[in-house]
Amino acid sequence: MDDWQQFSLKDIVEDVLRFLKENDLSIPVIPAGGVFTGTDAVEFIEMGASAVQVATRFTITKECGLPAPIKQEYLRSQEQDVEVNMISPTGYAMRMLKSSPALRSNIKPNCESLGYILDKNGKCGYHEAYKATGVDEKGRKLPVTTKMCICYHFMNFQCYTCGHYVYRLKNTTYKLPDGSYYLPPAEHIINDYLNSVDHKVALPVQEAAQKVGRLVVLEAY
């Protein structure tokens, strides 16, 4: 999908709100995808939205259940690292990082005990893609590139699904002396949403490093 960047969430929300008003429909509208600051949220509420959904900013928090190395993958990402593809067996589009191991996998379907992710026709798209994928000269299954086994890869944190603005996360925290990024607490992000002005993002308060008994100045990005 090459045109996904051409769609504006605000334009979509405006169209939906206009349609509901013209047809005298009372249905809550909750924008999601790209609500990166508290100012963004306020603008949608002022447009007539009932609420907003936010997620990307919280993927790198200390409390988030993602493994720490994957949080760093999100923080290191650039805009060109994001793609929207149709490899979900459900048939729905997925936005994810190109570094996701799931994109280069040939895992054998083995999800009978978990159930299946089925499409509208009652079939698992990954099963069909696996059967259609050939083997190399040694008889080994080639990577399956047209569909992904969600059962396996989500369970093993190998599918880096992400928000549109994942590449902006590095601008919400500090880079540490070892090259990794500081993982802020969720409380900081909640307060930042509540107090955001002019689409600005408040960086976490610099912390004193206790390991060596001296202050380490963190590099702000």
BATI-453964 format. One record per residue (C-alpha): residue number from 0; residue in three letters; y, z, x negated. Coordinates in steps of 0.05 Angstrom, whole numbers, plus 32768, in hexadecimal, padded with zeros to 4 digits. Layout:
BEGIN
+-----+-----+------+------+------+
|   k |   r |   py |   pz |   px |
+-----+-----+------+------+------+
| NUM | ALA |    Y |    Z |    X |
...
+-----+-----+------+------+------+
END
This chain:
BEGIN
+-----+-----+------+------+------+
|   k |   r |   py |   pz |   px |
+-----+-----+------+------+------+
|   0 | MET | 8000 | 8000 | 8000 |
|   1 | ASP | 803D | 7FE6 | 7FDC |
|   2 | ASP | 8071 | 7FF3 | 8012 |
|   3 | TRP | 8069 | 803E | 801D |
|   4 | GLN | 80A9 | 804E | 7FF6 |
|   5 | GLN | 80D2 | 8024 | 8027 |
|   6 | PHE | 80C9 | 8055 | 8060 |
|   7 | SER | 80FD | 808D | 8069 |
|   8 | LEU | 80E6 | 80CC | 808C |
|   9 | LYS | 812C | 80D5 | 80A9 |
|  10 | ASP | 812B | 8090 | 80C7 |
|  11 | ILE | 80E6 | 809D | 80E5 |
|  12 | VAL | 80FC | 80E0 | 8102 |
|  13 | GLU | 813B | 80C1 | 811F |
|  14 | ASP | 8112 | 808B | 8141 |
|  15 | VAL | 80E2 | 80BD | 815D |
|  16 | LEU | 8118 | 80EC | 8177 |
|  17 | ARG | 813D | 80B1 | 8196 |
|  18 | PHE | 80FE | 8099 | 81B9 |
|  19 | LEU | 80F0 | 80DE | 81D5 |
|  20 | LYS | 8137 | 80E5 | 81EF |
|  21 | GLU | 8138 | 80A1 | 820F |
|  22 | ASN | 80F6 | 80AF | 8232 |
|  23 | ASP | 8109 | 80F6 | 8246 |
|  24 | LEU | 80CE | 8113 | 821F |
|  25 | SER | 80CD | 815A | 8206 |
|  26 | ILE | 809E | 8159 | 81CA |
|  27 | PRO | 80AA | 8183 | 818A |
|  28 | VAL | 80B8 | 8158 | 814D |
|  29 | ILE | 80A5 | 8175 | 8109 |
|  30 | PRO | 80B8 | 814A | 80CD |
|  31 | ALA | 808A | 814E | 8091 |
|  32 | GLY | 808B | 812B | 804E |
|  33 | GLY | 80C6 | 812F | 8020 |
|  34 | VAL | 80E7 | 816F | 803A |
|  35 | PHE | 80F4 | 8186 | 7FF4 |
|  36 | THR | 812F | 81B6 | 7FFD |
|  37 | GLY | 814A | 81E6 | 8031 |
|  38 | THR | 8183 | 81B6 | 803B |
|  39 | ASP | 8152 | 817F | 804D |
|  40 | ALA | 8133 | 81AE | 8080 |
|  41 | VAL | 8176 | 81C0 | 80A0 |
|  42 | GLU | 8188 | 8176 | 80A7 |
|  43 | PHE | 8148 | 8168 | 80CD |
|  44 | ILE | 8153 | 81A4 | 80FA |
|  45 | GLU | 819A | 818D | 8108 |
|  46 | MET | 817F | 8148 | 811A |
|  47 | GLY | 8155 | 8168 | 8150 |
|  48 | ALA | 8113 | 8179 | 812E |
|  49 | SER | 80F0 | 81B7 | 8147 |
|  50 | ALA | 80D8 | 81CC | 8102 |
|  51 | VAL | 80C5 | 81AE | 80BE |
|  52 | GLN | 8086 | 81AF | 8094 |
|  53 | VAL | 808B | 81BC | 804A |
|  54 | ALA | 8053 | 81BB | 8017 |
|  55 | THR | 8061 | 8199 | 7FD4 |
|  56 | ARG | 808E | 81CF | 7FB9 |
|  57 | PHE | 8057 | 8203 | 7FC5 |
|  58 | THR | 801E | 81DE | 7FA1 |
|  59 | ILE | 8035 | 81F9 | 7F5E |
|  60 | THR | 8040 | 8241 | 7F72 |
|  61 | LYS | 8019 | 827A | 7F53 |
|  62 | GLU | 7FF9 | 8288 | 7F97 |
|  63 | CYS | 7FE1 | 8241 | 7FA4 |
|  64 | GLY | 7F96 | 823A | 7FA0 |
|  65 | LEU | 7F97 | 81FB | 7F75 |
|  66 | PRO | 7F7C | 8204 | 7F2E |
|  67 | ALA | 7FB4 | 820F | 7EFC |
|  68 | PRO | 7FA6 | 81CE | 7ED4 |
|  69 | ILE | 7FB0 | 81A5 | 7F14 |
|  70 | LYS | 7FF2 | 81C7 | 7F22 |
|  71 | GLN | 8008 | 81B0 | 7EDD |
|  72 | GLU | 7FF1 | 8169 | 7EEF |
|  73 | TYR | 8021 | 816B | 7F29 |
|  74 | LEU | 8059 | 8186 | 7EFE |
|  75 | ARG | 804F | 8150 | 7EC8 |
|  76 | SER | 804D | 8117 | 7EFA |
|  77 | GLN | 8080 | 80DF | 7EFC |
|  78 | GLU | 8094 | 80B5 | 7F38 |
|  79 | GLN | 8069 | 807A | 7F1F |
|  80 | ASP | 802C | 80A8 | 7F1E |
|  81 | VAL | 802B | 80AB | 7F6A |
|  82 | GLU | 8005 | 8079 | 7F95 |
|  83 | VAL | 7FF3 | 8070 | 7FDE |
|  84 | ASN | 7FAD | 8054 | 7FE8 |
|  85 | MET | 7F78 | 804A | 801D |
|  86 | ILE | 7F3D | 8068 | 7FF8 |
|  87 | SER | 7F32 | 80A0 | 802B |
|  88 | PRO | 7EF1 | 8094 | 8051 |
|  89 | THR | 7F17 | 80A5 | 8091 |
|  90 | GLY | 7F41 | 8066 | 808C |
|  91 | TYR | 7F82 | 808C | 8086 |
|  92 | ALA | 7FB4 | 8081 | 804E |
|  93 | MET | 7FB6 | 80B5 | 8015 |
|  94 | ARG | 7FEE | 80C5 | 7FE5 |
|  95 | MET | 7FD3 | 80DE | 7FA3 |
|  96 | LEU | 7FDD | 80DF | 7F58 |
|  97 | LYS | 7FBF | 80A5 | 7F31 |
|  98 | SER | 7FA1 | 80D8 | 7F01 |
|  99 | SER | 7F72 | 80F1 | 7F38 |
| 100 | PRO | 7F29 | 80F0 | 7F1E |
| 101 | ALA | 7F15 | 80DB | 7F64 |
| 102 | LEU | 7F32 | 8096 | 7F58 |
| 103 | ARG | 7EFE | 8086 | 7F22 |
| 104 | SER | 7EC0 | 80A5 | 7F3F |
| 105 | ASN | 7E79 | 808E | 7F4D |
| 106 | ILE | 7E5E | 80CF | 7F6A |
| 107 | LYS | 7E1F | 80C5 | 7F93 |
| 108 | PRO | 7E27 | 80D8 | 7FDD |
| 109 | ASN | 7E08 | 811C | 7FE7 |
| 110 | CYS | 7E2C | 813D | 8020 |
| 111 | GLU | 7DF7 | 8144 | 8055 |
| 112 | SER | 7DFE | 8190 | 8052 |
| 113 | LEU | 7E4A | 818B | 8059 |
| 114 | GLY | 7E4E | 8158 | 8091 |
| 115 | TYR | 7E72 | 8116 | 808A |
| 116 | ILE | 7EBA | 80FE | 808C |
| 117 | LEU | 7EB2 | 80C6 | 80BE |
| 118 | ASP | 7EDF | 808D | 80D3 |
| 119 | LYS | 7EEC | 8077 | 811B |
| 120 | ASN | 7EAA | 8051 | 811B |
| 121 | GLY | 7E82 | 808E | 8108 |
| 122 | LYS | 7E74 | 8077 | 80C1 |
| 123 | CYS | 7E84 | 8094 | 807D |
| 124 | GLY | 7EAE | 8061 | 8057 |
| 125 | TYR | 7E99 | 807D | 8014 |
| 126 | HIS | 7E4F | 8074 | 8023 |
| 127 | GLU | 7E5C | 802B | 8034 |
| 128 | ALA | 7E86 | 8021 | 7FF5 |
| 129 | TYR | 7E52 | 8043 | 7FC9 |
| 130 | LYS | 7E1B | 8015 | 7FE3 |
| 131 | ALA | 7E46 | 7FD8 | 7FD6 |
| 132 | THR | 7E58 | 7FEB | 7F8F |
| 133 | GLY | 7E2F | 7FCB | 7F57 |
| 134 | VAL | 7E12 | 7FE7 | 7F17 |
| 135 | ASP | 7E1F | 7FD9 | 7ECD |
| 136 | GLU | 7DEF | 7FB9 | 7E9C |
| 137 | LYS | 7DCA | 7FFB | 7E94 |
| 138 | GLY | 7DC1 | 8005 | 7EDE |
| 139 | ARG | 7DF7 | 803A | 7EE5 |
| 140 | LYS | 7E21 | 803A | 7F23 |
| 141 | LEU | 7E67 | 801E | 7F17 |
| 142 | PRO | 7EA4 | 8046 | 7F2E |
| 143 | VAL | 7EB0 | 8042 | 7F79 |
| 144 | THR | 7EF9 | 802B | 7F80 |
| 145 | THR | 7F00 | 8019 | 7FCA |
| 146 | LYS | 7EF0 | 805D | 7FE9 |
| 147 | MET | 7EEC | 80A6 | 7FD3 |
| 148 | CYS | 7EBB | 80DD | 7FE4 |
| 149 | ILE | 7EEA | 8111 | 8001 |
| 150 | CYS | 7EB1 | 8143 | 800A |
| 151 | TYR | 7EA4 | 8146 | 7FBF |
| 152 | HIS | 7EE8 | 813B | 7FA0 |
| 153 | PHE | 7F10 | 816A | 7FCB |
| 154 | MET | 7EDC | 81A0 | 7FC1 |
| 155 | ASN | 7EE3 | 8197 | 7F76 |
| 156 | PHE | 7F2F | 8190 | 7F74 |
| 157 | GLN | 7F2A | 8149 | 7F59 |
| 158 | CYS | 7F56 | 8126 | 7F8C |
| 159 | TYR | 7F9F | 8134 | 7F7C |
| 160 | THR | 7FBE | 8126 | 7FC0 |
| 161 | CYS | 8008 | 8132 | 7FBD |
| 162 | GLY | 804B | 812E | 7FE0 |
| 163 | HIS | 807C | 80F5 | 7FD8 |
| 164 | TYR | 80A8 | 811F | 7FAA |
| 165 | VAL | 8072 | 813E | 7F7E |
| 166 | TYR | 8095 | 8120 | 7F41 |
| 167 | ARG | 80D2 | 814B | 7F4F |
| 168 | LEU | 80AC | 818C | 7F47 |
| 169 | LYS | 80BC | 818F | 7EFD |
| 170 | ASN | 8106 | 8196 | 7F11 |
| 171 | THR | 80F7 | 81D6 | 7F38 |
| 172 | THR | 80DE | 8201 | 7EFF |
| 173 | TYR | 80DF | 820B | 7EB3 |
| 174 | LYS | 80B9 | 81EC | 7E7B |
| 175 | LEU | 8099 | 8221 | 7E4F |
| 176 | PRO | 8096 | 8220 | 7E03 |
| 177 | ASP | 804D | 8209 | 7E04 |
| 178 | GLY | 8060 | 81CB | 7E2C |
| 179 | SER | 8045 | 81E3 | 7E6E |
| 180 | TYR | 8070 | 81F4 | 7EAB |
| 181 | TYR | 807E | 8239 | 7EC8 |
| 182 | LEU | 805C | 8243 | 7F0C |
| 183 | PRO | 808D | 8266 | 7F3B |
| 184 | PRO | 8079 | 8297 | 7F71 |
| 185 | ALA | 8079 | 827F | 7FB9 |
| 186 | GLU | 80AF | 82B3 | 7FCA |
| 187 | HIS | 80E0 | 828F | 7F9C |
| 188 | ILE | 80D5 | 824C | 7FBF |
| 189 | ILE | 80DB | 826B | 8005 |
| 190 | ASN | 811D | 828B | 7FF1 |
| 191 | ASP | 8134 | 8249 | 7FD3 |
| 192 | TYR | 8127 | 8225 | 8015 |
| 193 | LEU | 814D | 825B | 803B |
| 194 | ASN | 8189 | 8258 | 800D |
| 195 | SER | 818D | 820F | 7FF8 |
| 196 | VAL | 81D2 | 81EF | 7FF8 |
| 197 | ASP | 81E2 | 81A5 | 7FEB |
| 198 | HIS | 8199 | 8194 | 7FDF |
| 199 | LYS | 8199 | 81BF | 7FA0 |
| 200 | VAL | 815A | 81E1 | 7F85 |
| 201 | ALA | 8160 | 8226 | 7F67 |
| 202 | LEU | 8136 | 8230 | 7F28 |
| 203 | PRO | 810C | 826F | 7F20 |
| 204 | VAL | 812D | 82A8 | 7EFB |
| 205 | GLN | 811C | 82A5 | 7EB1 |
| 206 | GLU | 80E9 | 82D9 | 7E9E |
| 207 | ALA | 80E1 | 8304 | 7E60 |
| 208 | ALA | 80A0 | 82F6 | 7E3C |
| 209 | GLN | 807C | 8337 | 7E2F |
| 210 | LYS | 8043 | 831C | 7E06 |
| 211 | VAL | 8069 | 831C | 7DC4 |
| 212 | GLY | 809D | 8350 | 7DD7 |
| 213 | ARG | 80D8 | 8321 | 7DD5 |
| 214 | LEU | 80FE | 82F3 | 7E05 |
| 215 | VAL | 80E8 | 82AB | 7E08 |
| 216 | VAL | 811E | 827E | 7E23 |
| 217 | LEU | 80FF | 824C | 7E53 |
| 218 | GLU | 8117 | 8204 | 7E52 |
| 219 | ALA | 8133 | 81F0 | 7E95 |
| 220 | TYR | 8124 | 81AB | 7EB1 |
+-----+-----+------+------+------+
END
